[in-house]
Amino acid sequence: MSSVVQAPPLTAATQVVIENLTKQYGALRALGGVSFGVNTGEWVALMGPSGSGKTTLINILGGLDTLSSGRVVVDGVDLSKLRENEIVRYRAEKVGFVFQQFHLVPYLTALENVMLAQYFHSITDEKEAAEVLKRVGLGDRLTHLPAQLSGGEQQRVAIARALINDPPLILADEPTGNLDSAAGAEVMDMLRQLHQEGRTVVLVTHDDAVAAYAEREILFKDGMLRSDRKIAVLATD
């Protein structure tokens, strides 16, 4: 078994605390007692082979899945203690999701897909949604349906949707997995800008070039944390 590298020290600004987290699916143990923390403003890349537990972990962090045992606290909120309606509000207020699959509603325009995230707050602000789309370079695509957009443009709509409620934590699961290299680089540059603005980013990837944007790399294997190390941040142009 590989030795575990000590994680970087946590600070008073620790945003995410994971303690002895396990996740069991019947006889299958997806996570087997994982512990680490993420400081506010960090960019962390979760890496490892398929089935290593990294996507399970990010789904638990985002309130899309529940833990079997242990403790997960985000911004002082203990996820294991939330009721279903509280989990919905947590997802709407605390986290922004960017997935490999864009998860856009096919019969809604780009603008309407972004506004959809506002419904969880019982508000819709078309002007605000349009401004966020302009920010990601889609000001001339507001009325386009997903099928009328390229893969890179669809992912930018997904990023705009993730931003609309100004979440402090961005969770990205293989965000460039369905994109060509040029579109993937554009998406990663957008995520880097969000990080530079102070947001915490937790990114799942199997791509070393994508992980190089982060400042810390956590390696998973067989549902266990195998290493946790600081990495050199990819230089900007």
C-alpha positions in Angstrom: 0.0 0.0 0.0 1.2 3.5 -0.8 2.2 5.7 2.0 -0.2 8.7 2.5 1.4 12.1 2.2 0.4 14.6 4.9 -2.2 17.1 3.7 -1.4 20.8 3.7 -2.3 22.4 7.1 -5.8 23.7 7.5 -6.5 27.2 8.7 -9.2 29.1 10.5 -10.6 29.7 7.0 -11.3 26.0 6.4 -14.4 25.8 4.2 -14.7 22.0 3.8 -14.1 19.5 6.5 -14.3 15.8 5.7 -13.8 13.3 8.6 -13.7 9.5 8.2 -16.2 9.7 5.4 -17.6 6.3 4.2 -20.1 5.5 1.4 -21.5 2.1 1.0 -23.7 0.9 -1.9 -24.9 -2.5 -0.6 -21.8 -4.7 -0.5 -19.7 -2.2 -2.4 -17.7 0.4 -0.4 -17.1 3.4 -2.6 -15.3 5.4 0.1 -13.6 3.8 3.0 -12.8 6.4 5.6 -11.6 9.5 3.9 -10.5 12.6 5.8 -9.2 15.9 4.5 -10.1 19.6 4.5 -10.2 22.4 2.0 -9.4 26.0 2.8 -11.4 28.9 1.5 -10.1 30.0 -1.9 -8.2 26.8 -2.6 -8.3 24.9 -6.0 -8.1 21.2 -5.4 -7.9 18.5 -8.1 -9.3 15.1 -7.2 -7.6 12.4 -9.2 -7.6 8.6 -9.5 -8.7 5.8 -11.8 -12.4 5.1 -12.5 -14.1 3.6 -9.5 -11.7 5.2 -7.0 -14.4 7.2 -5.3 -13.6 10.7 -6.4 -17.0 11.4 -8.2 -18.8 9.8 -5.2 -17.1 12.3 -2.9 -17.9 15.3 -5.0 -21.5 14.2 -5.3 -21.7 14.0 -1.5 -20.1 17.5 -1.2 -22.7 18.8 -3.5 -25.7 17.2 -1.7 -26.4 14.9 -4.6 -25.7 11.8 -2.6 -25.7 11.0 1.1 -22.9 9.6 3.2 -23.0 6.3 5.1 -20.9 7.4 8.0 -18.5 10.1 9.0 -18.8 13.8 8.8 -18.9 16.4 6.0 -19.2 20.1 6.9 -19.3 22.9 4.3 -19.3 26.5 5.5 -20.3 25.3 8.9 -23.2 23.2 7.5 -23.2 19.5 8.6 -24.6 17.8 5.5 -25.6 14.6 7.4 -28.0 16.6 9.5 -29.9 18.3 6.7 -33.5 17.4 5.8 -34.4 17.0 2.2 -35.7 20.6 1.8 -32.6 21.9 3.5 -30.4 19.9 1.1 -32.2 21.6 -1.8 -31.5 25.0 -0.4 -27.9 24.1 0.4 -27.3 23.1 -3.3 -28.9 26.3 -4.4 -27.0 28.6 -2.1 -23.6 27.0 -1.4 -22.4 25.2 -4.5 -22.3 25.6 -8.3 -22.0 22.5 -10.4 -20.2 22.0 -13.7 -20.4 18.4 -15.0 -19.0 16.5 -18.0 -22.5 16.1 -19.2 -23.9 19.6 -19.6 -27.4 18.8 -18.2 -29.1 21.6 -20.1 -32.9 21.4 -20.7 -33.1 20.9 -24.5 -36.3 22.9 -25.0 -35.1 25.9 -23.1 -32.9 28.7 -24.4 -29.5 29.5 -23.0 -31.0 32.3 -21.1 -33.8 30.2 -19.7 -31.4 27.4 -18.7 -29.5 29.9 -16.6 -32.7 31.4 -15.1 -33.8 27.9 -14.1 -31.2 28.0 -11.3 -32.8 31.1 -9.9 -36.1 29.4 -9.4 -34.7 27.7 -6.3 -34.6 31.2 -4.7 -38.1 31.9 -5.9 -36.8 34.8 -8.1 -36.0 35.2 -11.7 -34.0 38.1 -13.1 -33.6 38.0 -16.8 -31.2 40.9 -16.9 -28.9 39.2 -14.3 -29.0 36.0 -16.2 -28.1 37.8 -19.5 -25.2 39.5 -17.8 -23.8 36.2 -16.6 -24.0 34.8 -20.1 -22.3 37.8 -21.5 -19.6 37.3 -18.9 -18.8 33.8 -20.3 -18.8 35.1 -23.9 -22.4 34.1 -24.9 -24.0 37.5 -25.1 -25.1 36.8 -28.7 -26.4 33.3 -27.9 -29.1 34.1 -25.3 -32.0 32.8 -27.4 -30.2 29.7 -28.8 -31.3 26.2 -27.8 -28.6 23.8 -26.6 -28.8 21.9 -29.9 -27.8 25.2 -31.7 -24.7 25.6 -29.5 -21.3 23.9 -29.8 -20.1 21.7 -26.9 -17.9 24.4 -25.6 -20.8 26.9 -25.7 -23.0 24.5 -23.9 -20.4 24.1 -21.1 -20.2 27.9 -20.9 -24.0 28.0 -20.4 -23.5 25.4 -17.6 -20.8 27.6 -16.0 -23.1 30.6 -16.2 -25.9 28.6 -14.5 -23.4 27.6 -11.8 -22.5 31.2 -11.2 -26.0 32.8 -11.2 -26.5 32.4 -7.4 -22.9 33.5 -6.6 -21.9 30.3 -4.8 -18.7 30.2 -2.7 -17.9 26.6 -3.8 -17.6 25.4 -7.4 -17.7 21.6 -8.0 -16.5 20.5 -11.4 -16.7 16.8 -12.5 -14.6 16.2 -15.6 -15.7 19.6 -17.1 -13.6 19.2 -20.2 -14.4 15.5 -20.8 -16.7 16.1 -23.8 -14.8 19.0 -25.3 -11.9 19.3 -27.8 -8.7 20.7 -26.6 -9.4 24.3 -27.6 -12.8 24.4 -26.0 -11.5 22.6 -22.9 -8.8 25.3 -22.5 -11.4 28.0 -22.7 -13.4 26.3 -19.9 -10.4 25.9 -17.7 -9.5 29.5 -18.1 -13.0 30.5 -17.0 -12.6 28.3 -13.9 -9.2 29.8 -13.2 -10.8 33.3 -13.3 -13.5 32.2 -10.9 -10.8 30.9 -8.6 -8.8 34.1 -8.8 -12.0 36.0 -7.8 -11.9 34.1 -4.5 -14.1 31.0 -5.1 -13.1 27.6 -3.8 -12.9 25.1 -6.7 -12.9 21.3 -6.2 -12.3 19.5 -9.6 -12.5 15.9 -10.5 -10.3 14.9 -13.5 -8.2 12.1 -14.8 -6.2 14.5 -17.1 -2.9 15.7 -15.8 -3.1 18.9 -18.0 -6.4 19.8 -16.4 -5.1 19.0 -12.9 -2.2 21.4 -13.5 -4.5 24.4 -13.2 -5.1 23.5 -9.5 -2.8 24.2 -6.6 -3.3 20.9 -4.7 -3.8 17.4 -5.9 -5.5 14.6 -4.0 -5.1 11.1 -5.3 -7.8 8.4 -4.7 -7.5 4.6 -5.2 -10.0 1.9 -4.2 -12.1 4.4 -2.2 -9.1 5.6 -0.1 -7.0 8.8 -0.1 -3.5 7.8 -1.2 -1.7 11.1 -1.4 -2.4 14.8 -0.8 0.2 17.3 -2.1 0.7 20.9 -3.2 1.5 21.3 -6.9 3.0 24.1 -8.9 0.3 26.3 -10.3 0.1 26.5 -14.1 1.4 29.8 -15.2 -0.9 32.3 -17.0 0.0 33.9 -20.3 
